[in-house]
Amino acid sequence: MATENPANAGVLAALRVYDGIAVQHAQSLPEALAALESHEVEVLLVLPPLPPAEAQTLLRTVHKHCPSCPFIITSSEEFYTEARQWFPAHAVHLIPVNAENIACLPGRIEEIVALARFEQRTETQALRERLLQMVVGLTPVLLAEFDLDALLQRIVEEAVRLIPHAEGGSLLLKEDGDFAFRGLVGYDVRLKTLRLPGGTPFVAALQRGESVHLHRIVQQDRKVFPPQIVAALQKYGRVEEIEETLATPLLFAGQLLGYLTVDSFTAGQTFDPVEEEGLRHFAALATIALHNTRLLLAEKQARALAETIQQIGATLTATLDLEAVLDRLLEALFHLTPCDAADIMLVEAGEATIVRQRGYERFGYTETAQGIHFPLRQTANL
């Protein structure tokens, strides 16, 4: 970034004739901001003068769009000190330029870019190794948890701890075509009463096995969800605060079981490819744990069903007392089928008669319906 003056023109001319450096000249702050948002920038050279207000805006924008981009400042020690507060020391360079050393500037820029690339590769590899080690360490933890609700909550908590920029997260399971919040970190628990429609565009990408970055998700929500869902998300889901959401699928045998998200609330803070890779590995482990827990629960339910049916059979064959049989059947209903209330009807002479009922008193019904008759031909659904 450089305004038009003879000193800056000399620096720009030296850079333009140097093989290996491509110069994108921005003469004003708006031009510089547009270039940062639309181009991949490897180094930012700031030539004087730069007003303090513009310096702050420039620092915020660079920190948001290319936080690892090195700064080269040619004159302002004040701006150099300010930049050191935003970026690591190795990324900010003060290089006074004059007529004697201007020819050395292109070579110095190449050295700085090479150093930045090396630092980025080193940091990326270290982060990748740390994430993979953490995923491996979590394997016995998740695979030993067989309470479904506890497992789903543990998965979200560990995901938020695992990903460096994550400040919140959620786990949504697919239920009857919609997605229900089953695990939360950083959000109101009432979000679990909400179900998101399954036909959103990013769900199609998740079904293909892709991770999805959603920047300023509140804007996406307004486009794809009905107003009442948007209102609930704003009330319980802090969507106005979310800077970026990273969602990754929970896929098993080609079936989308749900998806895991981590969220950033800090302005300008987004998730990089290494974090996406780490969350994808973790989601694969979480999917296996989820599948195993579901298998165990299904086995327990099948065993309980078989035992209950066996007990019912023993009761029915051990007595000829109809009242005892009806009582046992009603009790068994609550074991076999999760419910709040139940009835038993007997059919005789074209009528269905309520002979047993239980559970309605908890809803304020104090009068019994036992003994009421329903003509079969005149009663819908009978």
Contacts in CASP RR format, 6 or more apart in sequence:
PFRMAT RR
TARGET T0000
AUTHOR 0000-0000-0000
METHOD contacts of the structure
MODEL  1
MATENPANAGVLAALRVYDGIAVQHAQSLPEALAALESHEVEVLLVLPPL
PPAEAQTLLRTVHKHCPSCPFIITSSEEFYTEARQWFPAHAVHLIPVNAE
NIACLPGRIEEIVALARFEQRTETQALRERLLQMVVGLTPVLLAEFDLDA
LLQRIVEEAVRLIPHAEGGSLLLKEDGDFAFRGLVGYDVRLKTLRLPGGT
PFVAALQRGESVHLHRIVQQDRKVFPPQIVAALQKYGRVEEIEETLATPL
LFAGQLLGYLTVDSFTAGQTFDPVEEEGLRHFAALATIALHNTRLLLAEK
QARALAETIQQIGATLTATLDLEAVLDRLLEALFHLTPCDAADIMLVEAG
EATIVRQRGYERFGYTETAQGIHFPLRQTANL
1 26 0 8 1.000
1 27 0 8 1.000
1 29 0 8 1.000
1 31 0 8 1.000
1 32 0 8 1.000
1 44 0 8 1.000
1 45 0 8 1.000
1 46 0 8 1.000
1 47 0 8 1.000
1 50 0 8 1.000
1 58 0 8 1.000
2 8 0 8 1.000
2 11 0 8 1.000
2 12 0 8 1.000
2 25 0 8 1.000
2 26 0 8 1.000
2 27 0 8 1.000
2 45 0 8 1.000
2 46 0 8 1.000
2 47 0 8 1.000
3 27 0 8 1.000
3 28 0 8 1.000
3 47 0 8 1.000
3 49 0 8 1.000
4 27 0 8 1.000
7 47 0 8 1.000
8 47 0 8 1.000
8 48 0 8 1.000
10 102 0 8 1.000
11 45 0 8 1.000
11 47 0 8 1.000
11 74 0 8 1.000
11 97 0 8 1.000
11 102 0 8 1.000
11 105 0 8 1.000
12 23 0 8 1.000
12 25 0 8 1.000
14 102 0 8 1.000
14 103 0 8 1.000
14 105 0 8 1.000
14 106 0 8 1.000
15 21 0 8 1.000
15 23 0 8 1.000
15 45 0 8 1.000
15 105 0 8 1.000
15 106 0 8 1.000
15 109 0 8 1.000
16 23 0 8 1.000
18 106 0 8 1.000
18 107 0 8 1.000
20 110 0 8 1.000
21 106 0 8 1.000
21 109 0 8 1.000
21 110 0 8 1.000
24 35 0 8 1.000
24 39 0 8 1.000
24 41 0 8 1.000
26 32 0 8 1.000
26 34 0 8 1.000
26 35 0 8 1.000
29 54 0 8 1.000
29 57 0 8 1.000
29 58 0 8 1.000
32 58 0 8 1.000
32 61 0 8 1.000
33 57 0 8 1.000
33 58 0 8 1.000
33 61 0 8 1.000
35 41 0 8 1.000
36 44 0 8 1.000
36 61 0 8 1.000
36 62 0 8 1.000
36 65 0 8 1.000
36 66 0 8 1.000
37 61 0 8 1.000
37 65 0 8 1.000
40 66 0 8 1.000
41 66 0 8 1.000
41 69 0 8 1.000
42 69 0 8 1.000
42 70 0 8 1.000
42 113 0 8 1.000
42 116 0 8 1.000
43 69 0 8 1.000
43 70 0 8 1.000
43 71 0 8 1.000
43 72 0 8 1.000
43 109 0 8 1.000
43 112 0 8 1.000
43 113 0 8 1.000
43 116 0 8 1.000
44 62 0 8 1.000
44 69 0 8 1.000
44 70 0 8 1.000
44 71 0 8 1.000
44 72 0 8 1.000
45 72 0 8 1.000
45 74 0 8 1.000
45 109 0 8 1.000
46 58 0 8 1.000
46 71 0 8 1.000
46 72 0 8 1.000
46 73 0 8 1.000
46 74 0 8 1.000
46 76 0 8 1.000
46 79 0 8 1.000
47 74 0 8 1.000
47 75 0 8 1.000
48 74 0 8 1.000
48 75 0 8 1.000
48 76 0 8 1.000
50 58 0 8 1.000
50 76 0 8 1.000
50 79 0 8 1.000
55 79 0 8 1.000
55 82 0 8 1.000
56 82 0 8 1.000
59 82 0 8 1.000
59 83 0 8 1.000
59 86 0 8 1.000
62 69 0 8 1.000
62 71 0 8 1.000
62 86 0 8 1.000
63 86 0 8 1.000
63 87 0 8 1.000
63 268 0 8 1.000
64 267 0 8 1.000
64 268 0 8 1.000
67 87 0 8 1.000
68 91 0 8 1.000
68 116 0 8 1.000
68 119 0 8 1.000
68 120 0 8 1.000
69 91 0 8 1.000
69 116 0 8 1.000
70 90 0 8 1.000
70 91 0 8 1.000
70 92 0 8 1.000
70 93 0 8 1.000
70 112 0 8 1.000
70 113 0 8 1.000
70 115 0 8 1.000
70 116 0 8 1.000
71 83 0 8 1.000
71 87 0 8 1.000
71 91 0 8 1.000
71 92 0 8 1.000
71 93 0 8 1.000
72 93 0 8 1.000
72 95 0 8 1.000
72 109 0 8 1.000
72 112 0 8 1.000
73 79 0 8 1.000
73 80 0 8 1.000
73 83 0 8 1.000
73 92 0 8 1.000
73 93 0 8 1.000
73 94 0 8 1.000
73 95 0 8 1.000
74 94 0 8 1.000
74 95 0 8 1.000
74 96 0 8 1.000
74 97 0 8 1.000
75 96 0 8 1.000
75 97 0 8 1.000
77 94 0 8 1.000
80 92 0 8 1.000
80 94 0 8 1.000
83 92 0 8 1.000
84 92 0 8 1.000
90 115 0 8 1.000
90 116 0 8 1.000
90 119 0 8 1.000
91 116 0 8 1.000
91 119 0 8 1.000
93 112 0 8 1.000
95 105 0 8 1.000
95 108 0 8 1.000
97 105 0 8 1.000
124 272 0 8 1.000
124 274 0 8 1.000
127 164 0 8 1.000
127 274 0 8 1.000
127 275 0 8 1.000
128 274 0 8 1.000
128 277 0 8 1.000
128 278 0 8 1.000
131 162 0 8 1.000
131 163 0 8 1.000
131 274 0 8 1.000
131 275 0 8 1.000
131 277 0 8 1.000
131 278 0 8 1.000
131 281 0 8 1.000
131 282 0 8 1.000
132 278 0 8 1.000
132 281 0 8 1.000
134 162 0 8 1.000
135 162 0 8 1.000
135 278 0 8 1.000
135 281 0 8 1.000
135 282 0 8 1.000
135 285 0 8 1.000
138 158 0 8 1.000
138 162 0 8 1.000
138 282 0 8 1.000
138 285 0 8 1.000
139 285 0 8 1.000
141 154 0 8 1.000
141 158 0 8 1.000
142 151 0 8 1.000
142 154 0 8 1.000
142 155 0 8 1.000
142 158 0 8 1.000
142 285 0 8 1.000
142 286 0 8 1.000
142 289 0 8 1.000
143 288 0 8 1.000
143 289 0 8 1.000
143 292 0 8 1.000
145 151 0 8 1.000
145 154 0 8 1.000
145 289 0 8 1.000
145 293 0 8 1.000
146 292 0 8 1.000
146 293 0 8 1.000
146 296 0 8 1.000
146 297 0 8 1.000
147 293 0 8 1.000
148 290 0 8 1.000
148 293 0 8 1.000
148 294 0 8 1.000
148 297 0 8 1.000
149 182 0 8 1.000
151 289 0 8 1.000
151 290 0 8 1.000
151 293 0 8 1.000
152 171 0 8 1.000
152 173 0 8 1.000
152 182 0 8 1.000
152 183 0 8 1.000
152 290 0 8 1.000
153 171 0 8 1.000
153 182 0 8 1.000
153 183 0 8 1.000
153 184 0 8 1.000
155 171 0 8 1.000
155 183 0 8 1.000
155 260 0 8 1.000
155 286 0 8 1.000
155 289 0 8 1.000
155 290 0 8 1.000
156 169 0 8 1.000
156 170 0 8 1.000
156 171 0 8 1.000
156 183 0 8 1.000
156 184 0 8 1.000
156 185 0 8 1.000
156 260 0 8 1.000
157 185 0 8 1.000
158 282 0 8 1.000
159 166 0 8 1.000
159 169 0 8 1.000
159 260 0 8 1.000
159 262 0 8 1.000
159 279 0 8 1.000
159 282 0 8 1.000
159 286 0 8 1.000
160 166 0 8 1.000
160 167 0 8 1.000
160 168 0 8 1.000
160 169 0 8 1.000
160 185 0 8 1.000
160 262 0 8 1.000
162 278 0 8 1.000
162 279 0 8 1.000
162 282 0 8 1.000
163 246 0 8 1.000
163 262 0 8 1.000
163 271 0 8 1.000
163 275 0 8 1.000
163 278 0 8 1.000
163 279 0 8 1.000
164 275 0 8 1.000
165 262 0 8 1.000
165 264 0 8 1.000
165 266 0 8 1.000
165 269 0 8 1.000
165 270 0 8 1.000
165 271 0 8 1.000
165 272 0 8 1.000
165 275 0 8 1.000
166 246 0 8 1.000
166 262 0 8 1.000
166 263 0 8 1.000
166 264 0 8 1.000
166 271 0 8 1.000
166 275 0 8 1.000
167 186 0 8 1.000
167 263 0 8 1.000
167 264 0 8 1.000
167 265 0 8 1.000
167 266 0 8 1.000
168 185 0 8 1.000
168 186 0 8 1.000
168 187 0 8 1.000
168 262 0 8 1.000
168 263 0 8 1.000
168 265 0 8 1.000
169 184 0 8 1.000
169 185 0 8 1.000
169 186 0 8 1.000
169 187 0 8 1.000
169 260 0 8 1.000
169 261 0 8 1.000
169 262 0 8 1.000
169 263 0 8 1.000
170 181 0 8 1.000
170 183 0 8 1.000
170 184 0 8 1.000
170 185 0 8 1.000
170 187 0 8 1.000
170 191 0 8 1.000
170 260 0 8 1.000
170 261 0 8 1.000
170 263 0 8 1.000
171 181 0 8 1.000
171 182 0 8 1.000
171 183 0 8 1.000
171 184 0 8 1.000
171 250 0 8 1.000
171 258 0 8 1.000
171 259 0 8 1.000
171 260 0 8 1.000
171 261 0 8 1.000
172 179 0 8 1.000
172 180 0 8 1.000
172 181 0 8 1.000
172 182 0 8 1.000
172 196 0 8 1.000
172 258 0 8 1.000
172 259 0 8 1.000
172 261 0 8 1.000
173 179 0 8 1.000
173 180 0 8 1.000
173 182 0 8 1.000
173 257 0 8 1.000
173 258 0 8 1.000
174 198 0 8 1.000
174 256 0 8 1.000
174 257 0 8 1.000
174 258 0 8 1.000
175 195 0 8 1.000
177 198 0 8 1.000
178 195 0 8 1.000
178 196 0 8 1.000
178 197 0 8 1.000
178 198 0 8 1.000
179 195 0 8 1.000
179 196 0 8 1.000
179 197 0 8 1.000
179 198 0 8 1.000
179 203 0 8 1.000
179 258 0 8 1.000
179 259 0 8 1.000
180 192 0 8 1.000
180 194 0 8 1.000
180 195 0 8 1.000
180 196 0 8 1.000
181 191 0 8 1.000
181 192 0 8 1.000
181 194 0 8 1.000
182 192 0 8 1.000
183 192 0 8 1.000
184 191 0 8 1.000
184 192 0 8 1.000
186 238 0 8 1.000
187 236 0 8 1.000
187 237 0 8 1.000
187 238 0 8 1.000
188 235 0 8 1.000
188 236 0 8 1.000
188 237 0 8 1.000
190 236 0 8 1.000
191 232 0 8 1.000
191 233 0 8 1.000
191 236 0 8 1.000
191 237 0 8 1.000
193 232 0 8 1.000
194 229 0 8 1.000
194 232 0 8 1.000
194 233 0 8 1.000
194 236 0 8 1.000
196 225 0 8 1.000
196 229 0 8 1.000
197 224 0 8 1.000
197 225 0 8 1.000
197 229 0 8 1.000
200 224 0 8 1.000
200 225 0 8 1.000
201 224 0 8 1.000
202 212 0 8 1.000
202 214 0 8 1.000
202 220 0 8 1.000
202 247 0 8 1.000
203 256 0 8 1.000
203 259 0 8 1.000
205 212 0 8 1.000
206 212 0 8 1.000
206 247 0 8 1.000
206 248 0 8 1.000
206 249 0 8 1.000
206 256 0 8 1.000
206 258 0 8 1.000
206 259 0 8 1.000
207 249 0 8 1.000
207 256 0 8 1.000
209 249 0 8 1.000
209 251 0 8 1.000
210 249 0 8 1.000
211 246 0 8 1.000
211 247 0 8 1.000
211 248 0 8 1.000
211 249 0 8 1.000
211 276 0 8 1.000
211 279 0 8 1.000
211 280 0 8 1.000
212 246 0 8 1.000
212 247 0 8 1.000
212 248 0 8 1.000
213 244 0 8 1.000
213 245 0 8 1.000
213 246 0 8 1.000
213 270 0 8 1.000
213 271 0 8 1.000
213 276 0 8 1.000
214 220 0 8 1.000
214 244 0 8 1.000
214 245 0 8 1.000
214 246 0 8 1.000
214 247 0 8 1.000
215 243 0 8 1.000
215 244 0 8 1.000
215 270 0 8 1.000
216 242 0 8 1.000
216 243 0 8 1.000
216 244 0 8 1.000
217 239 0 8 1.000
217 242 0 8 1.000
217 244 0 8 1.000
217 245 0 8 1.000
217 263 0 8 1.000
218 233 0 8 1.000
218 234 0 8 1.000
218 239 0 8 1.000
218 240 0 8 1.000
218 242 0 8 1.000
221 229 0 8 1.000
221 230 0 8 1.000
221 233 0 8 1.000
221 239 0 8 1.000
222 230 0 8 1.000
225 233 0 8 1.000
233 239 0 8 1.000
234 240 0 8 1.000
238 265 0 8 1.000
241 265 0 8 1.000
242 263 0 8 1.000
242 264 0 8 1.000
242 265 0 8 1.000
243 263 0 8 1.000
243 264 0 8 1.000
243 265 0 8 1.000
243 266 0 8 1.000
243 267 0 8 1.000
243 268 0 8 1.000
243 269 0 8 1.000
243 270 0 8 1.000
244 263 0 8 1.000
244 264 0 8 1.000
244 269 0 8 1.000
244 270 0 8 1.000
244 271 0 8 1.000
245 261 0 8 1.000
245 262 0 8 1.000
245 263 0 8 1.000
245 264 0 8 1.000
246 261 0 8 1.000
246 262 0 8 1.000
246 263 0 8 1.000
246 271 0 8 1.000
246 275 0 8 1.000
246 276 0 8 1.000
246 279 0 8 1.000
247 259 0 8 1.000
247 260 0 8 1.000
247 261 0 8 1.000
248 259 0 8 1.000
248 260 0 8 1.000
248 261 0 8 1.000
248 276 0 8 1.000
248 279 0 8 1.000
248 280 0 8 1.000
248 283 0 8 1.000
249 256 0 8 1.000
249 258 0 8 1.000
249 259 0 8 1.000
249 283 0 8 1.000
250 256 0 8 1.000
250 257 0 8 1.000
250 258 0 8 1.000
250 259 0 8 1.000
250 260 0 8 1.000
250 283 0 8 1.000
250 286 0 8 1.000
250 287 0 8 1.000
250 290 0 8 1.000
251 257 0 8 1.000
251 287 0 8 1.000
252 287 0 8 1.000
252 288 0 8 1.000
252 290 0 8 1.000
252 291 0 8 1.000
257 287 0 8 1.000
257 290 0 8 1.000
257 291 0 8 1.000
260 279 0 8 1.000
260 282 0 8 1.000
260 283 0 8 1.000
260 286 0 8 1.000
262 271 0 8 1.000
262 279 0 8 1.000
264 270 0 8 1.000
264 271 0 8 1.000
271 279 0 8 1.000
304 335 0 8 1.000
305 336 0 8 1.000
308 332 0 8 1.000
308 335 0 8 1.000
308 336 0 8 1.000
309 336 0 8 1.000
311 332 0 8 1.000
312 328 0 8 1.000
312 329 0 8 1.000
312 332 0 8 1.000
315 324 0 8 1.000
315 325 0 8 1.000
315 328 0 8 1.000
316 325 0 8 1.000
316 328 0 8 1.000
319 325 0 8 1.000
326 344 0 8 1.000
326 355 0 8 1.000
326 356 0 8 1.000
327 356 0 8 1.000
329 344 0 8 1.000
329 356 0 8 1.000
330 342 0 8 1.000
330 344 0 8 1.000
330 356 0 8 1.000
330 357 0 8 1.000
330 358 0 8 1.000
333 339 0 8 1.000
333 342 0 8 1.000
333 344 0 8 1.000
334 342 0 8 1.000
334 358 0 8 1.000
340 359 0 8 1.000
340 362 0 8 1.000
340 363 0 8 1.000
341 357 0 8 1.000
341 358 0 8 1.000
341 359 0 8 1.000
341 360 0 8 1.000
341 362 0 8 1.000
341 363 0 8 1.000
342 357 0 8 1.000
342 358 0 8 1.000
342 359 0 8 1.000
343 354 0 8 1.000
343 356 0 8 1.000
343 357 0 8 1.000
343 369 0 8 1.000
344 354 0 8 1.000
344 355 0 8 1.000
344 356 0 8 1.000
344 357 0 8 1.000
345 352 0 8 1.000
345 353 0 8 1.000
345 354 0 8 1.000
345 355 0 8 1.000
345 374 0 8 1.000
346 352 0 8 1.000
346 353 0 8 1.000
346 355 0 8 1.000
347 353 0 8 1.000
347 376 0 8 1.000
350 375 0 8 1.000
350 376 0 8 1.000
350 377 0 8 1.000
351 373 0 8 1.000
351 374 0 8 1.000
351 375 0 8 1.000
351 376 0 8 1.000
352 373 0 8 1.000
352 374 0 8 1.000
352 376 0 8 1.000
352 379 0 8 1.000
352 382 0 8 1.000
353 371 0 8 1.000
353 372 0 8 1.000
353 373 0 8 1.000
353 374 0 8 1.000
354 369 0 8 1.000
354 370 0 8 1.000
354 371 0 8 1.000
354 372 0 8 1.000
355 370 0 8 1.000
355 371 0 8 1.000
356 370 0 8 1.000
357 368 0 8 1.000
357 369 0 8 1.000
357 370 0 8 1.000
360 369 0 8 1.000
374 382 0 8 1.000
376 382 0 8 1.000
END
